[in-house]
Amino acid sequence: MVEVFKTNISRKREANAIYKQLKKCFADGKISFDLDDCERILRVECATHIMDIEKILAIFAENGFTCAILPDDTQSENLNGKL
């Protein structure tokens, strides 16, 4: 399972702090930030279990940041009948 999130994290130091907390919850997951993207992207990939999205959102909120799931463009296009 892969989820992509829009965040308001702007500094590498902030991203590293959140990364460490996420890694505790998703030790087997691949977690990365793209702070150069205008959406300040967080990408989380977990192969062995279902991702607890509420936990991710809670970690951000507890640290004073926001995080929102970005919609899958392919899924959105399918729902709109474009594919």
Summary of the structure (lengths in Angstrom):
residues: 83
radius of gyration: 13.4
end to end distance: 22.5
largest distance: 42.1
contacts: 207
relative contact order: 0.25
helix: 37%
strand: 23%
